Amino acid sequence: MQEETPGGVGARRYLKSREKPWAQRLAVKVDAWGLTPNAISVLSVVFALVSVACLMTASEACCPTAATLLWIGAAVGIQMRLLCNLLDGMVAIEGGKKSVVGGLYNEVPDRIADPLILMAAGYSSDWIIKLWGMPLAGWPPCWL
């Protein structure tokens, strides 16, 4: 495993989760499946879009059970996105699959996925609209 040093060129931010045996086993398994780190990074956006779809439809669900399942689906999608974010670096570094454009694939999907999820979470909070009379969460605000 690569030595992690604070600062310095190419230093990785320390994540305790990288040391967990389950994460290391999963990274080895994903690497054996032939998934590239770049593909894992793109897959994180797919999971983010699943979360967005669940969040945006939860407030319009036909019944409380369906709304609950959609909220759970959104939470699972968010966790899968975070897992992809962990695994792409592990497969790249520990699996020896670093690429020239790997840094872009590591960062750009995160910059797309996170705002999408946050905006969808804001728009799905219809209780804010009912409480304040206008949408205060999400971007861009509908009232502008």
C-alpha positions in Angstrom: 0.0 0.0 0.0 1.3 3.5 -0.9 2.6 5.6 2.0 0.3 8.5 2.8 2.1 11.7 3.8 0.5 15.0 4.7 1.0 17.6 1.9 3.5 16.9 -0.8 3.0 16.1 -4.4 0.6 13.2 -5.0 -0.3 12.9 -1.4 -3.6 11.3 -0.7 -6.0 12.5 1.9 -6.1 10.0 4.7 -9.3 8.0 4.9 -9.7 5.5 7.8 -12.2 3.6 5.6 -9.3 2.6 3.2 -7.8 0.5 6.0 -11.0 -1.5 6.7 -10.7 -5.1 5.6 -14.2 -5.1 3.9 -13.1 -2.1 1.8 -9.8 -3.7 0.8 -11.6 -7.0 -0.1 -14.2 -5.2 -2.1 -11.5 -3.1 -4.0 -9.7 -6.4 -4.9 -13.0 -7.9 -6.1 -14.0 -4.9 -8.1 -10.5 -4.8 -9.6 -10.8 -8.5 -10.5 -14.2 -7.8 -12.3 -12.2 -5.6 -14.6 -13.8 -2.3 -13.7 -11.4 0.6 -14.3 -11.2 3.5 -11.8 -12.6 5.8 -14.4 -15.6 3.6 -14.9 -16.2 3.5 -11.2 -16.1 7.3 -11.0 -18.7 7.5 -13.8 -20.8 4.9 -12.0 -20.9 7.2 -9.0 -22.8 9.7 -11.1 -25.3 7.0 -12.1 -25.9 6.3 -8.4 -26.3 10.0 -7.8 -28.9 10.2 -10.6 -30.8 7.3 -9.0 -30.8 9.3 -5.7 -32.0 12.4 -7.5 -34.8 10.5 -9.2 -35.9 9.1 -5.8 -35.7 12.4 -4.0 -37.6 14.3 -6.7 -40.5 11.8 -6.7 -40.7 11.1 -3.0 -43.0 14.1 -2.3 -45.3 13.1 -5.1 -45.6 9.4 -4.0 -49.0 7.8 -4.0 -48.8 6.7 -0.3 -46.5 7.0 2.7 -45.0 3.5 2.0 -44.0 4.5 -1.5 -42.5 7.8 -0.2 -40.6 5.9 2.5 -39.2 3.4 -0.1 -38.1 6.3 -2.3 -36.4 8.0 0.6 -34.6 4.7 1.4 -33.7 4.4 -2.3 -32.2 7.9 -2.3 -30.2 7.0 0.9 -28.9 3.8 -0.7 -28.0 5.6 -3.9 -26.0 8.2 -1.9 -24.1 5.5 0.0 -23.4 3.7 -3.3 -22.0 6.9 -4.7 -19.8 7.4 -1.7 -18.6 3.7 -2.0 -17.7 4.3 -5.7 -15.8 7.4 -4.6 -13.8 5.3 -2.1 -13.2 2.4 -4.5 -12.1 4.4 -7.6 -9.0 5.6 -5.7 -8.3 2.3 -4.1 -8.5 0.5 -7.5 -6.4 3.1 -9.1 -3.6 3.3 -6.4 -3.6 -0.1 -4.7 -4.7 -1.9 -7.9 -2.0 -0.1 -10.0 -4.5 1.2 -12.5 -3.7 5.0 -12.4 -4.2 6.8 -15.7 -3.2 10.1 -17.2 -6.8 11.4 -16.9 -7.6 9.6 -13.6 -7.4 12.9 -11.7 -10.1 14.4 -13.8 -12.3 11.3 -13.5 -11.7 11.3 -9.8 -12.9 14.9 -9.3 -15.3 15.9 -12.1 -18.0 13.3 -11.3 -17.9 14.4 -7.7 -18.5 18.0 -8.7 -21.5 16.9 -10.8 -23.0 14.4 -8.4 -22.9 16.3 -5.1 -24.7 19.4 -6.3 -27.3 17.3 -8.1 -28.1 15.4 -4.9 -28.2 18.6 -2.8 -30.5 20.4 -5.2 -32.8 17.4 -5.4 -32.9 17.2 -1.6 -33.8 20.8 -1.4 -36.6 20.5 -3.9 -37.9 17.4 -2.3 -38.4 19.1 1.0 -41.9 20.2 0.3 -42.4 20.7 4.1 -40.2 23.8 3.8 -42.6 25.2 1.1 -45.6 24.5 3.3 -43.9 26.0 6.4 -42.5 29.1 4.9 -44.7 29.6 1.9 -41.9 29.6 -0.6 -39.1 27.2 -1.6 -36.1 28.1 0.5 -34.1 25.0 -0.3 -32.7 23.8 -3.6 -31.2 25.8 -6.4 -32.1 27.8 -8.4 -35.0 29.1 -6.4 -38.3 29.1 -8.3 -39.3 32.4 -6.9 -36.4 34.4 -8.6 
